[in-house]
Each structure stands twice: as C-alpha cells, then as structure tokens.
Amino acid sequence: MRALAFALLLAVPAPAQEGQAETGLRAQKAREFVDALPPEARVELKKMYRRYKDLIAKKLDAGWQTGVLSEAVIENVDEPFQPARLLTGMISLRQKELAALEAKLAKVAPDDPYNDKRVRGAIFDKKQELARLVSLNKREKGLCRDWSDIIWFEFTNMELEHWAPRDDRRTARPYHTGAVVCAPVESPVVCLVFDPWADGRPSVYDFMAWDENGPGGRFPAEYFLHSLPDKVEKKP
C-alpha cells in the first residue's frame, strides 16, 4: 500500500499556483517570439486556438471533467493506460468487427458445422473483448493524459505547416502532460503548451515555464482572440 501511495503522489499534478494562473514575464517574452513569426504562422496559431477552445467546450458538454486524478495514470504492463480517445476508438473498431462477424455467420451454410462453430467462437471472443473495453471506458474522463492526447490528435489532424505538435510530459515533478506545439518546424524558437486540465479554461503556456512548473507562463486568452491575425494581408 505504501508503494502505491507513493506512486500516486508522484503521479498527481500539483494545483496551479496563484502566480502561475495568469500571465507574467515569461509569457510576455514568449509573446515577443510569437509576434516575430511570419504572418502565416500566426494565422495558423489563431486557427489552432479556436479549434482548441471549441474542443474543450465539446468535451465538457460530453461529460469530461477537469482536474481529475486517478490510479489510471500508473503504468501497468498487463493493462496499459489508454487515454479516453483511444478507448472510444477501440470500442468503435470492435463494434464494426463484431458486426462483420455476425454478417459472416449469417452467410454460413446450414450444412457447414465447422465454419459455423469457428465464426460463433470468434463472435464470443469479440463480445468479451468489447465488454472489457466498455468497462474500462466507464472511468472518469479528464485526466491530464486524456486532455493532452485529444488536443494533440486535433492539432495533428489539422496538417499544420508552421507548427509541430507533440504530446509531452513535464520534466519537473509532479507528473503531468500537455499538448505542445513549436514553431518554426525546422528550428523552433518558440514552444507553447495547450493545457486545460486544471480548470477547463483554454489555457496556453510558455513551454519552459510550464515544463518547470513555474510562475508567469500563462498567456491571456485575449491575445489569441484579438492580437493574432485572421488572415495574411496581401501586400499592395
């Protein structure tokens, strides 16, 4: 029990400190780097923020929570942790596979007991696997790994040209993850972290401040809503 309690202590992200919650010198410095990026990169960043903001609202409406802490974050080689997105995808895939097997069973000839038994066995195994996944999927949604994974996935699907997304783990204790984007792709000069876990706000942090769990790294939301361009202005 002591080993488990210690593992959980290391796995729990610390609550955001008061100085960390809002913008500070580190966010202001990161903003200077963002403002120096080409217009195309800043337009893309605004599109990313809008997608991010909408995604959080959608997941909260679907019952996801914030600040969730759970034993599920502890790695287990026998039952590896799967973020909520992957569990949902695996359930959908198994349902399709089950439907295909049931359609196959309907086509087995009545005088073919071998194939009938084989397909029925496959259906039984698939139903067992599906039931196990459904049971796992009943856990709370809103671990930091759930949020970082779904945001990383959303950004990856955008096929970004100027920002490179990754799902990253903070190096400073306690354990925590976030969706990180860096620009320019070839030689990053600025990295930002999209991390709504603490309170469900569409928060964005300077990467170094976030990675060190330090203060002053949070950007004001107004910057992404009003200071970034909507489109690249054509030169006369």
C-alpha positions as CSV (number, residue, x, y, z in Angstrom):
1,M,0.0,0.0,0.0
2,R,2.8,2.4,0.8
3,A,4.4,1.8,-2.6
4,L,1.1,2.5,-4.3
5,A,0.5,5.7,-2.3
6,F,4.0,6.9,-3.1
7,A,3.4,6.2,-6.8
8,L,0.1,8.1,-6.7
9,L,1.8,11.1,-5.0
10,L,4.3,11.3,-7.9
11,A,1.5,10.9,-10.4
12,V,-0.6,13.8,-9.1
13,P,-0.1,17.1,-10.8
14,A,0.2,20.0,-8.3
15,P,-2.6,22.5,-8.3
16,A,-1.8,25.7,-10.2
17,Q,-0.2,28.3,-8.0
18,E,-1.7,31.7,-7.9
19,G,1.2,33.3,-9.7
20,Q,1.1,30.6,-12.3
21,A,-2.6,31.1,-13.2
22,E,-2.2,34.3,-15.1
23,T,0.2,36.0,-17.4
24,G,3.7,37.1,-16.4
25,L,7.1,38.0,-17.6
26,R,7.8,34.5,-19.2
27,A,4.6,34.7,-21.2
28,Q,5.4,38.2,-22.3
29,K,8.8,37.1,-23.5
30,A,7.3,34.1,-25.4
31,R,4.8,36.5,-26.9
32,E,7.7,38.6,-28.4
33,F,8.9,35.4,-30.2
34,V,5.4,34.7,-31.4
35,D,4.9,38.2,-32.7
36,A,8.2,37.9,-34.7
37,L,6.9,34.8,-36.5
38,P,5.8,35.1,-40.2
39,P,2.1,36.1,-40.6
40,E,1.2,32.7,-41.9
41,A,2.4,31.0,-38.7
42,R,0.4,33.5,-36.5
43,V,-2.8,33.0,-38.6
44,E,-2.3,29.2,-38.2
45,L,-1.9,29.7,-34.4
46,K,-5.2,31.5,-34.2
47,K,-6.9,28.7,-36.0
48,M,-5.4,26.2,-33.6
49,Y,-6.6,28.2,-30.6
50,R,-10.1,28.4,-32.0
51,R,-10.2,24.6,-32.6
52,Y,-8.7,24.1,-29.1
53,K,-11.4,26.3,-27.5
54,D,-14.2,24.6,-29.3
55,L,-12.8,21.1,-28.5
56,I,-12.7,21.9,-24.7
57,A,-16.3,23.1,-24.8
58,K,-17.4,20.0,-26.7
59,K,-15.7,17.6,-24.3
60,L,-17.1,19.4,-21.2
61,D,-20.6,19.2,-22.7
62,A,-20.0,15.4,-23.3
63,G,-19.2,15.0,-19.5
64,W,-15.4,15.3,-19.4
65,Q,-14.2,16.8,-16.2
66,T,-11.2,18.9,-15.1
67,G,-8.5,18.2,-12.5
68,V,-9.3,14.5,-12.5
69,L,-6.8,12.4,-10.5
70,S,-6.8,8.6,-10.8
71,E,-4.8,5.5,-10.3
72,A,-5.3,5.0,-14.1
73,V,-2.2,7.2,-14.7
74,I,0.0,4.4,-13.2
75,E,1.5,2.3,-16.0
76,N,0.7,-1.4,-15.9
77,V,2.3,-3.7,-18.4
78,D,-0.6,-6.1,-18.2
79,E,-3.2,-3.4,-18.7
80,P,-1.5,-0.3,-20.3
81,F,-3.2,3.0,-19.8
82,Q,-5.3,4.1,-22.7
83,P,-6.4,7.8,-23.0
84,A,-10.2,8.3,-23.4
85,R,-9.8,9.0,-27.2
86,L,-8.1,5.6,-27.8
87,L,-10.6,3.7,-25.7
88,T,-13.5,5.2,-27.7
89,G,-11.8,4.4,-30.9
90,M,-11.1,0.8,-29.9
91,I,-14.7,0.3,-28.9
92,S,-15.9,1.7,-32.3
93,L,-13.5,-0.6,-34.1
94,R,-14.5,-3.7,-32.1
95,Q,-18.2,-3.0,-32.8
96,K,-17.5,-2.9,-36.5
97,E,-15.5,-6.1,-36.3
98,L,-18.4,-7.8,-34.4
99,A,-20.9,-6.6,-37.0
100,A,-18.8,-8.1,-39.8
101,L,-18.5,-11.4,-37.9
102,E,-22.3,-11.5,-37.4
103,A,-22.8,-10.8,-41.1
104,K,-20.4,-13.6,-41.9
105,L,-22.2,-16.0,-39.7
106,A,-25.5,-15.3,-41.5
107,K,-23.8,-16.5,-44.7
108,V,-22.5,-19.8,-43.3
109,A,-24.3,-22.7,-44.9
110,P,-26.5,-24.8,-42.6
111,D,-24.6,-28.0,-43.5
112,D,-21.2,-26.4,-42.6
113,P,-20.9,-27.1,-38.8
114,Y,-17.1,-26.4,-38.8
115,N,-17.3,-22.8,-40.1
116,D,-20.4,-22.2,-38.0
117,K,-18.6,-23.2,-34.8
118,R,-15.5,-21.2,-35.8
119,V,-17.4,-18.0,-36.5
120,R,-19.5,-18.3,-33.4
121,G,-16.4,-18.7,-31.3
122,A,-14.9,-15.6,-32.9
123,I,-18.1,-13.7,-32.1
124,F,-18.0,-14.8,-28.5
125,D,-14.4,-13.7,-28.1
126,K,-15.1,-10.3,-29.8
127,K,-18.1,-9.7,-27.4
128,Q,-15.9,-10.5,-24.4
129,E,-13.2,-8.0,-25.6
130,L,-15.9,-5.4,-26.3
131,A,-17.4,-5.8,-22.8
132,R,-13.9,-5.4,-21.3
133,L,-13.3,-2.1,-23.2
134,V,-16.7,-0.8,-22.3
135,S,-16.0,-1.4,-18.7
136,L,-12.6,0.4,-18.9
137,N,-14.3,3.3,-20.7
138,K,-16.6,3.9,-17.7
139,R,-13.7,5.6,-15.8
140,E,-13.7,9.4,-15.3
141,K,-12.7,11.4,-18.4
142,G,-10.5,14.3,-17.7
143,L,-7.1,13.1,-16.7
144,C,-4.2,15.3,-17.9
145,R,-3.4,12.5,-20.4
146,D,-6.9,12.4,-21.7
147,W,-6.8,16.2,-22.4
148,S,-3.2,16.2,-23.9
149,D,-3.9,13.3,-26.1
150,I,-7.2,14.6,-27.6
151,I,-5.7,18.1,-28.2
152,W,-2.5,16.6,-29.8
153,F,-4.8,14.5,-32.0
154,E,-6.9,17.5,-33.0
155,F,-3.8,19.5,-34.0
156,T,-2.2,16.6,-35.9
157,N,-5.4,16.3,-38.0
158,M,-5.1,19.9,-39.0
159,E,-1.9,19.1,-41.0
160,L,-0.2,22.2,-39.7
161,E,2.5,23.8,-41.9
162,H,4.2,26.1,-39.4
163,W,3.8,24.3,-36.1
164,A,4.9,20.9,-34.9
165,P,2.6,19.3,-32.3
166,R,3.6,16.7,-29.8
167,D,2.1,15.1,-26.6
168,D,4.7,15.9,-24.0
169,R,5.5,15.0,-20.3
170,R,6.6,17.7,-18.0
171,T,10.2,17.1,-16.7
172,A,9.6,18.7,-13.3
173,R,7.7,16.7,-10.7
174,P,4.9,16.1,-10.2
175,Y,3.9,14.0,-13.2
176,H,1.8,16.0,-15.8
177,T,1.3,16.0,-19.6
178,G,0.3,18.6,-22.1
179,A,-0.1,19.2,-25.9
180,V,3.0,21.1,-27.1
181,V,3.4,23.0,-30.4
182,C,6.7,24.5,-31.6
183,A,7.5,27.0,-34.4
184,P,9.1,27.2,-36.8
185,V,9.0,23.5,-37.5
186,E,12.6,23.3,-38.8
187,S,14.3,25.2,-35.9
188,P,11.9,26.0,-33.0
189,V,12.3,29.5,-31.5
190,V,9.0,29.3,-29.5
191,C,7.1,26.4,-27.9
192,L,3.6,26.7,-26.4
193,V,1.6,24.3,-24.3
194,F,-2.1,23.9,-24.6
195,D,-3.3,22.6,-21.2
196,P,-6.9,23.0,-20.0
197,W,-6.6,20.3,-17.3
198,A,-6.6,22.5,-14.2
199,D,-9.9,24.3,-14.6
200,G,-11.3,23.7,-18.1
201,R,-10.2,27.1,-19.4
202,P,-8.4,27.1,-22.9
203,S,-5.1,28.0,-21.2
204,V,-1.9,28.3,-23.2
205,Y,1.5,28.5,-21.5
206,D,5.1,29.3,-22.4
207,F,6.7,25.8,-22.6
208,M,9.7,26.4,-20.4
209,A,7.6,27.9,-17.6
210,W,5.1,25.0,-17.9
211,D,7.9,22.4,-18.0
212,E,9.4,23.8,-14.8
213,N,6.0,24.1,-13.2
214,G,7.0,27.8,-12.7
215,P,5.1,31.0,-12.5
216,G,4.3,33.7,-15.1
217,G,3.9,31.4,-18.1
218,R,0.2,31.7,-18.9
219,F,-0.9,33.7,-21.9
220,P,-4.0,35.9,-21.6
221,A,-6.8,34.5,-23.7
222,E,-7.3,37.9,-25.3
223,Y,-4.0,37.6,-27.1
224,F,-5.2,34.6,-29.1
225,L,-8.7,36.1,-29.7
226,H,-7.7,39.7,-30.6
227,S,-4.0,40.1,-31.2
228,L,-3.4,37.4,-33.8
229,P,-4.4,38.0,-37.4
230,D,-7.3,36.2,-39.0
231,K,-5.7,36.1,-42.4
232,V,-2.5,37.1,-44.2
233,E,-2.8,40.6,-45.5
234,K,-1.7,40.8,-49.2
235,K,1.0,43.3,-50.0
236,P,0.0,46.1,-52.3
